[in-house]
Amino acid sequence: MFLASACGRQPDAAVMMLAGPTLRTVPITVHCALSEVPKRLTPELIIKKTVVTHVALKRDFGIAKPRLAVAALNPHAGENGQFGDEEERIIAPSISALRSEGLDVTGPVPGDALFMPRAREEYDAALCMYHDQALIPLKALEVDEGVNVTLGLPIIRTSPDHGTAFDIAGKRKADPGAMIAAIRMASACASQRAAIPAHG
């Protein structure tokens, strides 16, 4: 919200993406209690964050036709309402609306299937319903090369996907891998934007 406001954008314009060499994830809801997630999920929120992600994959990552996968909230994607109705009531209608606008979107995909190696080959980014659903797979697979990217801004903003680790600051123990990856990703995104015509 701070970065969006500083850039003259609406507070909800900024979207967090976690990105590594083989996986990109976007949490639809971010820092809230797990019990709050179903209350915060709306078609409008899912659609907005998916569209911002779609545009950024084209503009900043050079993916001409982004493929997006949308995670389910509940186990087995709700199992036809047995484990929750958010898939039928909120997520599936959002996906239908996005498809009607020409976006390549699949889902809702059960969370336990979305991050298998074969599944990851089928999409360029995964839209996840809550914080840990997006961050656990990224950190498990690519913590030393994971980057936090803020999408939807007129500037490029990246950082390591992990915390600041003040407890080891100045002790020569920190692994610089994610910081190096963040700098490299910012450079690649800047080069990609520079290659796009001003009206593009």
Order of alpha helices (4+ residues) and beta strands (2+ residues): alpha-beta-beta-alpha-alpha-beta-alpha-beta-alpha-alpha-beta-alpha-beta-beta-alpha
